[in-house]
Amino acid sequence: MSRKKQRDNKVIHVVFGPEGGRVQQLVTNAREQQAGVGAEGREPLTDLFSRAEVSRLLGLSPGRLRTLDRAGVASPCGRRKGRRAYTFSDLIALRSAQTLLDHRVRLRDVTRAVHALKRSLPKVTRPLQELRIVSDGQTVVVRTQDGAFEPLTGQMLLDLEVKTLRADVVRVLRPSAGKERSRTAYELYLRASQLDENPLTMDEAERLYAEAVELDPWLGIAYTNLGNIRFRRQDAEGAERLYRRGLEIDPRQPEAQYNLGYVILERGQPDQAIALFLGAIESDPKFADAHFNLAMAYEQVGDSSRARPFWKNYIALEPAGTWTEIAKRHL
């Protein structure tokens, strides 16, 4: 949201065409997962997987799987043909552990955290599936419904939502949803985009966006617009989470970059907002408000020389108006 959009109590909102803001990698939702059959006849939520299959699906070596099993981090809980096998829930645990390890969390810290959780929260028998796992790349932090729980000390930076991990695992097991599902999701998104700026229809828009991402969890622009709704409801933290989710799916999405940059700029962190505004402009060079707020961010960090060309760009894109006059005063 820019200064101009703030005047109108709006967050910047652009409706793409049928091919805009889309990614080709699609995912099915839980209802169809429970009713349908996955790629090669496999059903991710109910099937059992051998160690060799899990190694191939998740890119984990057999040695790493054995290590995680012995450490008690993620062990196969099912049986298939008399042999131990991994359930879908086990795959989520493995995906969690894999992500933490990929971010250079030491295996012993992951193991110690899981064991500490089992001791401290006896009702939680499978911490990596049941809790929200976060890490700063060195230590592990856990959030429960009652707040943050820190079995080991560390600053929280990485955020791994079990719901997101669930969709991620399904994406690996079943690479794409049908064209009809993605089309339906996009139609819901379009309907919602006609309603989300009117306070009287905002609840309906939020419901439609939620349905859209349930059908197609990789529809990045829908997360961005859900973030806009959260922002209008004075929930900046909730908006930021949704913008970041949209960028995980489509890192070049200009709306998500711009809106996240605006939230961060309003928080008083112009140095961090600059990269996001630059990204939005790279994706959409005619994004006038991104030029305005990038210039503003440069001014706030005391770099007027870098701000100057973006003030000029804004004036060229918006030749008249109150905010154009503000831009001119900086030249």
C-alpha positions as a Markdown table, in Angstrom:
| # | Residue | x | y | z |
|---|---|---|---|---|
| 1 | Met | 0.0 | 0.0 | 0.0 |
| 2 | Ser | 1.4 | 3.4 | -1.0 |
| 3 | Arg | 0.8 | 6.8 | 0.5 |
| 4 | Lys | -1.7 | 7.4 | -2.3 |
| 5 | Lys | -3.4 | 4.1 | -1.6 |
| 6 | Gln | -3.4 | 4.8 | 2.1 |
| 7 | Arg | -5.4 | 7.9 | 1.4 |
| 8 | Asp | -8.1 | 5.6 | -0.2 |
| 9 | Asn | -7.7 | 3.0 | 2.6 |
| 10 | Lys | -6.5 | 0.5 | 0.1 |
| 11 | Val | -3.7 | -1.9 | -0.5 |
| 12 | Ile | -2.5 | -2.0 | -4.1 |
| 13 | His | -4.6 | -4.6 | -5.8 |
| 14 | Val | -3.9 | -5.8 | -9.4 |
| 15 | Val | -6.1 | -8.5 | -11.1 |
| 16 | Phe | -4.0 | -10.6 | -13.4 |
| 17 | Gly | -5.2 | -12.1 | -16.6 |
| 18 | Pro | -5.8 | -15.9 | -16.9 |
| 19 | Glu | -2.0 | -16.5 | -17.2 |
| 20 | Gly | -0.8 | -13.8 | -14.8 |
| 21 | Gly | 0.6 | -14.5 | -11.4 |
| 22 | Arg | 0.3 | -18.2 | -11.9 |
| 23 | Val | 2.7 | -21.1 | -11.4 |
| 24 | Gln | 2.4 | -24.4 | -13.2 |
| 25 | Gln | 3.2 | -26.6 | -10.2 |
| 26 | Leu | -0.2 | -27.4 | -8.6 |
| 27 | Val | -1.4 | -29.3 | -5.6 |
| 28 | Thr | -4.6 | -31.1 | -4.7 |
| 29 | Asn | -6.5 | -30.3 | -1.5 |
| 30 | Ala | -7.2 | -32.7 | 1.4 |
| 31 | Arg | -10.7 | -33.6 | 0.3 |
| 32 | Glu | -9.7 | -34.8 | -3.1 |
| 33 | Gln | -6.6 | -36.4 | -1.6 |
| 34 | Gln | -8.8 | -38.6 | 0.6 |
| 35 | Ala | -11.1 | -39.5 | -2.3 |
| 36 | Gly | -8.8 | -39.7 | -5.3 |
| 37 | Val | -5.8 | -41.6 | -6.3 |
| 38 | Gly | -2.3 | -40.1 | -6.7 |
| 39 | Ala | 0.3 | -40.4 | -9.4 |
| 40 | Glu | 1.1 | -44.0 | -10.3 |
| 41 | Gly | -2.0 | -45.2 | -8.4 |
| 42 | Arg | -0.7 | -44.1 | -5.0 |
| 43 | Glu | -2.8 | -42.3 | -2.4 |
| 44 | Pro | -0.5 | -40.1 | -0.3 |
| 45 | Leu | -2.7 | -39.7 | 2.8 |
| 46 | Thr | -3.4 | -43.4 | 3.3 |
| 47 | Asp | -0.6 | -45.4 | 1.6 |
| 48 | Leu | 2.5 | -46.7 | 3.2 |
| 49 | Phe | 6.0 | -46.1 | 1.7 |
| 50 | Ser | 9.2 | -48.2 | 1.9 |
| 51 | Arg | 12.5 | -46.6 | 2.8 |
| 52 | Ala | 13.6 | -46.8 | -0.8 |
| 53 | Glu | 10.4 | -45.0 | -2.0 |
| 54 | Val | 10.8 | -42.3 | 0.6 |
| 55 | Ser | 14.5 | -41.8 | -0.3 |
| 56 | Arg | 13.5 | -41.3 | -3.9 |
| 57 | Leu | 10.5 | -39.1 | -3.2 |
| 58 | Leu | 12.1 | -36.7 | -0.7 |
| 59 | Gly | 15.7 | -36.8 | -1.8 |
| 60 | Leu | 16.9 | -38.2 | 1.5 |
| 61 | Ser | 19.7 | -40.8 | 1.4 |
| 62 | Pro | 19.0 | -44.2 | 2.9 |
| 63 | Gly | 21.8 | -43.4 | 5.4 |
| 64 | Arg | 20.1 | -40.2 | 6.4 |
| 65 | Leu | 16.8 | -42.0 | 6.9 |
| 66 | Arg | 18.5 | -44.6 | 9.1 |
| 67 | Thr | 20.2 | -41.8 | 11.1 |
| 68 | Leu | 16.9 | -40.0 | 11.7 |
| 69 | Asp | 15.2 | -43.3 | 12.6 |
| 70 | Arg | 18.0 | -44.3 | 15.2 |
| 71 | Ala | 17.9 | -40.8 | 16.6 |
| 72 | Gly | 14.1 | -41.0 | 17.2 |
| 73 | Val | 13.5 | -37.9 | 15.1 |
| 74 | Ala | 11.4 | -39.5 | 12.4 |
| 75 | Ser | 10.8 | -43.2 | 12.4 |
| 76 | Pro | 8.5 | -45.4 | 10.2 |
| 77 | Cys | 5.4 | -46.2 | 12.2 |
| 78 | Gly | 3.5 | -48.4 | 9.8 |
| 79 | Arg | 4.0 | -51.9 | 8.4 |
| 80 | Arg | 3.7 | -53.1 | 4.9 |
| 81 | Lys | 4.2 | -56.8 | 3.9 |
| 82 | Gly | 5.7 | -57.4 | 7.3 |
| 83 | Arg | 8.2 | -54.7 | 7.1 |
| 84 | Arg | 8.4 | -51.2 | 8.7 |
| 85 | Ala | 7.0 | -48.5 | 6.4 |
| 86 | Tyr | 6.5 | -44.8 | 6.5 |
| 87 | Thr | 3.0 | -43.3 | 6.8 |
| 88 | Phe | 2.0 | -39.9 | 5.4 |
| 89 | Ser | 2.5 | -38.4 | 8.9 |
| 90 | Asp | 6.0 | -39.8 | 9.0 |
| 91 | Leu | 6.7 | -38.1 | 5.7 |
| 92 | Ile | 5.7 | -34.8 | 7.2 |
| 93 | Ala | 8.1 | -35.4 | 10.1 |
| 94 | Leu | 10.9 | -36.2 | 7.6 |
| 95 | Arg | 10.1 | -33.2 | 5.5 |
| 96 | Ser | 10.3 | -31.0 | 8.7 |
| 97 | Ala | 13.6 | -32.6 | 9.7 |
| 98 | Gln | 15.0 | -32.3 | 6.2 |
| 99 | Thr | 14.1 | -28.6 | 6.1 |
| 100 | Leu | 15.7 | -27.9 | 9.5 |
| 101 | Leu | 18.8 | -29.8 | 8.5 |
| 102 | Asp | 19.0 | -28.0 | 5.1 |
| 103 | His | 19.0 | -24.7 | 7.1 |
| 104 | Arg | 22.1 | -26.0 | 8.9 |
| 105 | Val | 20.4 | -27.0 | 12.2 |
| 106 | Arg | 22.7 | -29.6 | 13.6 |
| 107 | Leu | 21.2 | -33.1 | 13.8 |
| 108 | Arg | 22.0 | -33.3 | 17.5 |
| 109 | Asp | 20.0 | -30.1 | 18.1 |
| 110 | Val | 17.0 | -31.4 | 16.2 |
| 111 | Thr | 17.2 | -34.7 | 18.1 |
| 112 | Arg | 17.6 | -33.0 | 21.5 |
| 113 | Ala | 14.7 | -30.7 | 20.8 |
| 114 | Val | 12.4 | -33.6 | 19.9 |
| 115 | His | 13.4 | -35.6 | 23.0 |
| 116 | Ala | 13.0 | -32.5 | 25.2 |
| 117 | Leu | 9.5 | -32.0 | 23.8 |
| 118 | Lys | 8.6 | -35.6 | 24.5 |
| 119 | Arg | 9.6 | -35.1 | 28.1 |
| 120 | Ser | 8.1 | -31.7 | 28.5 |
| 121 | Leu | 4.8 | -32.3 | 26.6 |
| 122 | Pro | 3.9 | -35.9 | 27.3 |
| 123 | Lys | 0.6 | -35.6 | 25.3 |
| 124 | Val | 2.6 | -34.7 | 22.2 |
| 125 | Thr | 3.8 | -38.0 | 20.9 |
| 126 | Arg | 5.0 | -36.8 | 17.5 |
| 127 | Pro | 6.4 | -33.3 | 17.9 |
| 128 | Leu | 7.4 | -32.7 | 14.2 |
| 129 | Gln | 3.9 | -33.4 | 13.1 |
| 130 | Glu | 1.8 | -31.8 | 15.9 |
| 131 | Leu | 3.7 | -28.6 | 16.6 |
| 132 | Arg | 5.0 | -25.6 | 14.8 |
| 133 | Ile | 8.8 | -25.9 | 14.4 |
| 134 | Val | 11.0 | -22.8 | 14.0 |
| 135 | Ser | 14.8 | -22.3 | 13.8 |
| 136 | Asp | 17.4 | -19.7 | 13.3 |
| 137 | Gly | 19.7 | -22.2 | 11.6 |
| 138 | Gln | 21.5 | -23.2 | 14.8 |
| 139 | Thr | 18.9 | -24.0 | 17.3 |
| 140 | Val | 15.2 | -25.2 | 17.4 |
| 141 | Val | 12.2 | -23.3 | 18.8 |
| 142 | Val | 8.7 | -24.7 | 19.1 |
| 143 | Arg | 5.3 | -23.0 | 19.3 |
| 144 | Thr | 2.2 | -24.5 | 20.8 |
| 145 | Gln | -1.3 | -23.2 | 21.0 |
| 146 | Asp | -0.4 | -21.7 | 24.3 |
| 147 | Gly | 2.6 | -19.8 | 23.0 |
| 148 | Ala | 6.3 | -20.3 | 22.3 |
| 149 | Phe | 8.2 | -23.3 | 23.8 |
| 150 | Glu | 12.0 | -23.3 | 23.6 |
| 151 | Pro | 13.5 | -26.7 | 24.4 |
| 152 | Leu | 16.8 | -25.2 | 23.3 |
| 153 | Thr | 17.7 | -21.5 | 23.3 |
| 154 | Gly | 17.8 | -19.6 | 20.0 |
| 155 | Gln | 16.2 | -16.7 | 18.1 |
| 156 | Met | 13.3 | -17.7 | 15.9 |
| 157 | Leu | 13.8 | -16.8 | 12.2 |
| 158 | Leu | 12.6 | -19.8 | 10.1 |
| 159 | Asp | 8.9 | -20.6 | 10.2 |
| 160 | Leu | 7.8 | -24.1 | 9.2 |
| 161 | Glu | 4.0 | -24.5 | 9.3 |
| 162 | Val | 2.8 | -28.1 | 9.5 |
| 163 | Lys | 0.0 | -27.3 | 7.1 |
| 164 | Thr | 2.4 | -25.9 | 4.6 |
| 165 | Leu | 4.6 | -29.0 | 5.0 |
| 166 | Arg | 1.6 | -31.2 | 4.4 |
| 167 | Ala | 0.9 | -29.5 | 1.1 |
| 168 | Asp | 4.6 | -29.7 | 0.2 |
| 169 | Val | 4.7 | -33.5 | 0.8 |
| 170 | Val | 1.5 | -34.0 | -1.3 |
| 171 | Arg | 3.1 | -31.9 | -4.0 |
| 172 | Val | 6.0 | -34.3 | -4.1 |
| 173 | Leu | 3.8 | -37.4 | -4.1 |
| 174 | Arg | 1.2 | -36.0 | -6.5 |
| 175 | Pro | 2.8 | -33.4 | -8.7 |
| 176 | Ser | -0.2 | -31.7 | -10.3 |
| 177 | Ala | -3.9 | -31.1 | -9.9 |
| 178 | Gly | -6.3 | -31.3 | -12.8 |
| 179 | Lys | -6.8 | -28.4 | -15.0 |
| 180 | Glu | -10.4 | -28.2 | -13.9 |
| 181 | Arg | -9.4 | -27.7 | -10.2 |
| 182 | Ser | -6.9 | -25.0 | -11.0 |
| 183 | Arg | -9.5 | -23.3 | -13.3 |
| 184 | Thr | -12.1 | -23.4 | -10.5 |
| 185 | Ala | -9.6 | -22.0 | -8.0 |
| 186 | Tyr | -8.7 | -19.1 | -10.3 |
| 187 | Glu | -12.4 | -18.3 | -10.9 |
| 188 | Leu | -12.9 | -18.1 | -7.1 |
| 189 | Tyr | -10.0 | -15.8 | -6.9 |
| 190 | Leu | -11.4 | -13.5 | -9.6 |
| 191 | Arg | -14.8 | -13.4 | -7.8 |
| 192 | Ala | -13.1 | -12.5 | -4.6 |
| 193 | Ser | -11.0 | -9.8 | -6.2 |
| 194 | Gln | -14.3 | -8.0 | -7.1 |
| 195 | Leu | -15.4 | -8.0 | -3.4 |
| 196 | Asp | -12.3 | -7.5 | -1.2 |
| 197 | Glu | -12.1 | -3.7 | -1.1 |
| 198 | Asn | -15.7 | -3.2 | 0.1 |
| 199 | Pro | -16.1 | -3.6 | 3.9 |
| 200 | Leu | -19.6 | -5.0 | 3.3 |
| 201 | Thr | -18.3 | -7.9 | 1.1 |
| 202 | Met | -14.8 | -8.4 | 2.6 |
| 203 | Asp | -15.9 | -11.5 | 4.6 |
| 204 | Glu | -17.2 | -13.1 | 1.5 |
| 205 | Ala | -14.0 | -12.3 | -0.4 |
| 206 | Glu | -11.9 | -13.8 | 2.4 |
| 207 | Arg | -14.0 | -17.0 | 2.2 |
| 208 | Leu | -13.6 | -17.2 | -1.5 |
| 209 | Tyr | -9.8 | -16.7 | -1.4 |
| 210 | Ala | -9.6 | -19.4 | 1.3 |
| 211 | Glu | -11.5 | -21.8 | -1.0 |
| 212 | Ala | -9.2 | -20.9 | -3.9 |
| 213 | Val | -6.0 | -21.8 | -2.0 |
| 214 | Glu | -7.6 | -24.9 | -0.6 |
| 215 | Leu | -8.2 | -26.1 | -4.2 |
| 216 | Asp | -4.9 | -24.8 | -5.5 |
| 217 | Pro | -2.4 | -24.1 | -2.7 |
| 218 | Trp | 0.1 | -22.8 | -5.3 |
| 219 | Leu | -2.1 | -19.8 | -6.4 |
| 220 | Gly | 0.3 | -17.2 | -5.0 |
| 221 | Ile | -1.7 | -14.1 | -5.8 |
| 222 | Ala | -4.6 | -15.4 | -3.7 |
| 223 | Tyr | -2.3 | -15.5 | -0.6 |
| 224 | Thr | -1.3 | -11.9 | -1.4 |
| 225 | Asn | -4.9 | -10.7 | -1.6 |
| 226 | Leu | -5.7 | -12.5 | 1.7 |
| 227 | Gly | -2.8 | -10.6 | 3.1 |
| 228 | Asn | -4.4 | -7.4 | 1.9 |
| 229 | Ile | -7.5 | -8.2 | 3.8 |
| 230 | Arg | -5.5 | -9.0 | 7.0 |
| 231 | Phe | -3.8 | -5.6 | 6.5 |
| 232 | Arg | -7.1 | -3.7 | 6.2 |
| 233 | Arg | -8.1 | -5.4 | 9.5 |
| 234 | Gln | -5.1 | -4.0 | 11.2 |
| 235 | Asp | -3.3 | -7.3 | 11.4 |
| 236 | Ala | 0.1 | -6.4 | 9.9 |
| 237 | Glu | 1.7 | -9.6 | 11.2 |
| 238 | Gly | -0.9 | -11.8 | 9.6 |
| 239 | Ala | -0.6 | -9.9 | 6.4 |
| 240 | Glu | 3.2 | -10.3 | 6.4 |
| 241 | Arg | 2.9 | -14.1 | 6.8 |
| 242 | Leu | 0.6 | -14.3 | 3.8 |
| 243 | Tyr | 2.7 | -12.0 | 1.6 |
| 244 | Arg | 5.7 | -14.2 | 2.4 |
| 245 | Arg | 3.8 | -17.3 | 1.6 |
| 246 | Gly | 2.8 | -15.8 | -1.8 |
| 247 | Leu | 6.5 | -15.0 | -2.4 |
| 248 | Glu | 7.5 | -18.6 | -1.5 |
| 249 | Ile | 5.3 | -19.7 | -4.4 |
| 250 | Asp | 6.1 | -16.9 | -6.9 |
| 251 | Pro | 9.2 | -14.9 | -5.8 |
| 252 | Arg | 8.7 | -12.4 | -8.7 |
| 253 | Gln | 5.1 | -11.5 | -7.9 |
| 254 | Pro | 5.2 | -7.7 | -7.8 |
| 255 | Glu | 2.1 | -7.2 | -5.6 |
| 256 | Ala | 3.5 | -9.4 | -2.8 |
| 257 | Gln | 6.9 | -7.8 | -3.0 |
| 258 | Tyr | 5.4 | -4.3 | -3.0 |
| 259 | Asn | 2.9 | -4.9 | -0.2 |
| 260 | Leu | 5.5 | -6.7 | 2.0 |
| 261 | Gly | 7.9 | -3.8 | 1.4 |
| 262 | Tyr | 5.2 | -1.4 | 2.4 |
| 263 | Val | 4.5 | -3.2 | 5.7 |
| 264 | Ile | 8.2 | -3.3 | 6.5 |
| 265 | Leu | 8.6 | 0.4 | 5.6 |
| 266 | Glu | 5.7 | 1.4 | 7.9 |
| 267 | Arg | 7.4 | -0.6 | 10.6 |
| 268 | Gly | 10.4 | 1.7 | 10.3 |
| 269 | Gln | 12.8 | -0.6 | 8.5 |
| 270 | Pro | 13.4 | 1.2 | 5.1 |
| 271 | Asp | 16.7 | -0.6 | 4.5 |
| 272 | Gln | 14.9 | -3.9 | 4.4 |
| 273 | Ala | 12.0 | -2.5 | 2.3 |
| 274 | Ile | 14.3 | -1.3 | -0.5 |
| 275 | Ala | 15.1 | -4.7 | -1.9 |
| 276 | Leu | 11.4 | -5.6 | -2.0 |
| 277 | Phe | 10.4 | -2.4 | -3.9 |
| 278 | Leu | 13.3 | -3.0 | -6.3 |
| 279 | Gly | 12.0 | -6.5 | -6.9 |
| 280 | Ala | 8.5 | -5.2 | -7.5 |
| 281 | Ile | 9.8 | -2.7 | -10.1 |
| 282 | Glu | 12.0 | -5.4 | -11.8 |
| 283 | Ser | 8.9 | -7.5 | -12.2 |
| 284 | Asp | 6.7 | -4.6 | -13.2 |
| 285 | Pro | 8.6 | -1.5 | -14.3 |
| 286 | Lys | 5.4 | 0.6 | -14.6 |
| 287 | Phe | 4.4 | 0.0 | -11.0 |
| 288 | Ala | 4.2 | 3.7 | -10.1 |
| 289 | Asp | 3.6 | 3.2 | -6.3 |
| 290 | Ala | 6.7 | 1.0 | -6.1 |
| 291 | His | 8.8 | 3.8 | -7.5 |
| 292 | Phe | 7.2 | 6.3 | -5.0 |
| 293 | Asn | 7.8 | 4.2 | -2.0 |
| 294 | Leu | 11.3 | 3.1 | -3.1 |
| 295 | Ala | 12.2 | 6.8 | -3.4 |
| 296 | Met | 10.7 | 7.3 | 0.1 |
| 297 | Ala | 12.7 | 4.4 | 1.5 |
| 298 | Tyr | 16.0 | 5.8 | 0.1 |
| 299 | Glu | 15.1 | 9.2 | 1.6 |
| 300 | Gln | 14.6 | 7.6 | 5.0 |
| 301 | Val | 18.0 | 5.9 | 4.9 |
| 302 | Gly | 19.6 | 9.3 | 3.9 |
| 303 | Asp | 20.4 | 8.4 | 0.3 |
| 304 | Ser | 18.7 | 11.2 | -1.6 |
| 305 | Ser | 20.8 | 10.7 | -4.7 |
| 306 | Arg | 19.5 | 7.2 | -5.2 |
| 307 | Ala | 15.9 | 8.4 | -4.5 |
| 308 | Arg | 16.0 | 11.0 | -7.2 |
| 309 | Pro | 15.6 | 8.8 | -10.3 |
| 310 | Phe | 12.7 | 7.0 | -8.7 |
| 311 | Trp | 10.9 | 10.3 | -7.9 |
| 312 | Lys | 11.4 | 11.1 | -11.6 |
| 313 | Asn | 10.0 | 7.7 | -12.6 |
| 314 | Tyr | 6.9 | 8.2 | -10.5 |
| 315 | Ile | 6.2 | 11.6 | -12.0 |
| 316 | Ala | 6.6 | 10.2 | -15.5 |
| 317 | Leu | 4.1 | 7.4 | -14.7 |
| 318 | Glu | 1.7 | 9.7 | -12.7 |
| 319 | Pro | 2.0 | 13.1 | -14.3 |
| 320 | Ala | -0.6 | 14.7 | -12.1 |
| 321 | Gly | -2.0 | 14.4 | -8.6 |
| 322 | Thr | -1.2 | 15.2 | -4.9 |
| 323 | Trp | 1.5 | 12.5 | -4.7 |
| 324 | Thr | 3.1 | 13.8 | -7.9 |
| 325 | Glu | 3.4 | 17.2 | -6.3 |
| 326 | Ile | 5.1 | 15.5 | -3.3 |
| 327 | Ala | 7.5 | 13.8 | -5.6 |
| 328 | Lys | 8.3 | 17.0 | -7.4 |
| 329 | Arg | 9.2 | 18.7 | -4.1 |
| 330 | His | 12.0 | 16.1 | -3.6 |
| 331 | Leu | 13.7 | 17.1 | -6.9 |
